[in-house]
């Protein structure tokens, strides 16, 4: 076996093209495996069969409505989680007494497997979109809350003193210092939160209801249209990717002074690195 | 502990800053730590007082007490003749503070950073940025108005921090080792700049420093402090007229004063 040496020879592949090459190689391997290993299409259809099913799915009556419902549930749940998460995270960061009183309860609720609450939430909020919005919000809340709390607490001491010396009003301190300081943390929490919000909406639709992409996935499974099921999953992945990219866009628009951080791992302090080209 | 009222003596009117037997004790895990003890000083209008001391002698604590960031354990601090109380900081209009680090906000460009004190007072955007640009010119940062802080060198950041402190036209300027993080050459240059700026702005100044040459070069008086607990060991008058240029540092008189101070300061370490 020979390893290619990128310095001495071989093709020079532009950086932007490499992920596409990886995806293409993955799909090609998949396709070849399914054809040659005799895998039943009920277990794993070939990618081209899924592509055909996707084209059919998009043309189905009611498809747009399924997408719309899932998207609205996700965004509503995420919106509620963002508002409550930021408000509660800020309040707890401002008041150590409140934090000591409330945080243990929040953490305890957090370790409950929330998906197990789904049947209960459907019992309480019905089979309509409301229960899905609540599930979505419950799932997305915690990362936004905990990152806001962390961000508000990691405001630079020296800058707080500066605002003290300048005799700043609390509202100015919040708007001009604390919120911008916590911004990168909050957006990291939102990046995690948006993905969980989609999961919440889908799981809710699995369990109860007759509309939405989660429902559609279950329906396709029951019709044994496995390629269509994969197509639904592909649509969900696309929605997830778009929403995640939207938060990433918001990050670059709102906090351009801060170089990108990986989700779930807030940096200690904003650092200027060479990673801005990404 | 003295509990003098708010009565303003005639004498105090001439004094922008007075410390009367001020002490500060911090409660630590291994008992109380006396940081400062029996500190008395007074600064006349327009005077620059250098507070010179080794690391850990509590000289920064003096600045923090005056700025209202800490409360003294004993003694009285008066700014423009008015005593600071537990719940009363100096009027923000009286005060400009430059810390050891520039403490610029990374999400604002330089002119918004410099204009921050005015923004906090509700001054409109056009007006405050106009003023900020004038001060940026004064500190030699014209052309950098729209640059973000992360793109400036350490010396330029401190210039911006000085402009930010001066934008409210403070009567009292507190400088906490503002050039401590800079290299010796930049530091010399910044000292000359600071002198020039002070001639334009004429504000009473307290300079905290551990550099003997800097304390003498800029100061009208130098307060030499002992190591912890910080006390004032001796006050030196600096006779050289302003403006001073860097060549002053090579003169015999300057070096004699530096030598006296160094002997005094290094004496503690024996």
Interface residues (C-beta under 8 A of the other chain):
Chain A: X156 X158 X159 X161 X162 X163 X164 X165 X166 X167 X168 X169 X172 X176 X177 X180 X183 X255 X257 X258 X270 X272
Chain B: X67 X68 X69 X89 X92 X95 X97 X99 X101 X103 X105 X106 X107 X116 X117 X119 X120 X148 X150
